[in-house]
């Protein structure tokens, strides 16, 4: 069941909207980085967004390479996202269609 839920974004009705949302987040992040002199990457953004929630103390991201481990640790060490960025991201909340 969990694997099926994880792939909801790949369903035909969700794939295009998912990609559009990713592009919108990339643009938001590009502007944020430019305005604030930061270099937050999309994967770092995802991990730090989750860790910004006080109810979350640990995430277990995928790590196929040593460089993934290093960037994941760096993202965790960077801590919570700035409040202003976190609030902007919350505006992108999306409840996708579920599979029948």
C-alpha positions in Angstrom: 0.0 0.0 0.0 2.7 2.5 0.9 4.6 2.0 -2.4 1.3 2.6 -4.2 0.8 5.8 -2.3 4.3 7.0 -3.0 3.7 6.7 -6.7 0.5 8.8 -6.8 2.4 11.7 -8.4 3.2 9.5 -11.4 -0.4 8.7 -12.2 -1.4 10.3 -15.6 -3.8 12.8 -13.9 -1.0 13.9 -11.5 2.2 13.7 -13.5 1.8 17.0 -15.5 0.6 19.0 -12.4 3.4 17.4 -10.3 6.0 18.6 -12.9 4.4 22.0 -13.0 4.7 22.3 -9.2 8.3 21.2 -9.3 9.1 24.0 -11.8 7.3 26.5 -9.6 9.3 25.4 -6.6 12.5 25.7 -8.6 11.7 29.2 -9.6 10.8 30.2 -6.0 14.1 28.7 -4.9 16.0 30.5 -7.6 14.6 33.8 -6.6 15.1 33.2 -2.9 18.7 32.2 -3.5 19.4 35.2 -5.6 17.7 37.6 -3.2 19.4 36.1 -0.1 22.8 35.1 -1.4 22.2 31.5 -0.6 22.7 28.2 -2.6 19.9 26.0 -1.3 19.3 23.1 -3.6 15.9 21.4 -4.3 16.9 18.2 -2.4 18.2 20.3 0.6 15.0 22.3 0.5 12.9 19.1 0.7 14.9 17.8 3.7 15.0 21.1 5.6 11.2 21.6 4.9 10.5 18.3 6.7 12.9 19.1 9.5 11.4 22.5 10.0 8.3 20.7 11.5 9.0 20.5 15.2 7.2 17.1 15.4 9.9 15.6 13.1 13.3 14.7 14.6 14.6 12.3 12.0 14.4 11.7 8.2 15.8 8.7 6.4 16.6 9.9 2.8 18.0 7.8 0.1 21.8 7.6 -0.2 23.4 5.8 -3.1 26.6 7.7 -3.1 28.9 9.2 -0.4 28.2 12.6 -1.9 24.5 12.0 -1.1 25.3 11.2 2.5 27.5 14.4 2.8 24.8 16.7 1.3 22.1 15.1 3.4 24.1 15.6 6.6 24.9 19.2 5.6 21.2 19.8 5.0 20.4 18.4 8.4 23.1 20.5 10.0 21.8 23.6 8.4 18.6 23.3 10.5 15.2 24.7 9.9 14.4 26.8 6.9 14.1 30.6 7.4 10.5 31.3 8.5 9.9 33.5 5.4 10.9 30.8 3.0 8.9 28.2 5.0 5.8 30.3 4.8 6.2 30.7 1.0 6.6 27.0 0.6 3.4 26.3 2.6 1.5 28.2 -0.2 2.4 25.3 -2.5 0.5 22.7 -0.5 -1.3 20.3 -2.8 -3.7 17.5 -2.2 -3.4 15.2 -5.2 -6.0 12.9 -6.6 -5.9 9.4 -5.2 -5.9 6.2 -7.3 -9.3 4.4 -7.5 
